[in-house]
């Protein structure tokens, strides 16, 4: 487990103080046309998650302190319902 950066500690603290919030979410409308190739999209998202550690990082608690938990890319799968 890896300690949080100061910025991550701040976000963790604010999430504890305020609860769930959309403060750091960015809405962006996007209009697509044509048929969706679900398998190509799944493979693309899987590839991006495997390459970018930040997309596989969770904030967990160890002994009451927040720590980074980086998930192994081999165990991740993208599944559309």
Secondary structure, 3 states (H helix, E strand, C coil): CEECCHHHHHHHHHHHHHCCCCCCCCCCCCCCCCCCCHHHHHHHHHHHHHHCHHHHEEEEEECCEEEEEECCHHHCCCCCC
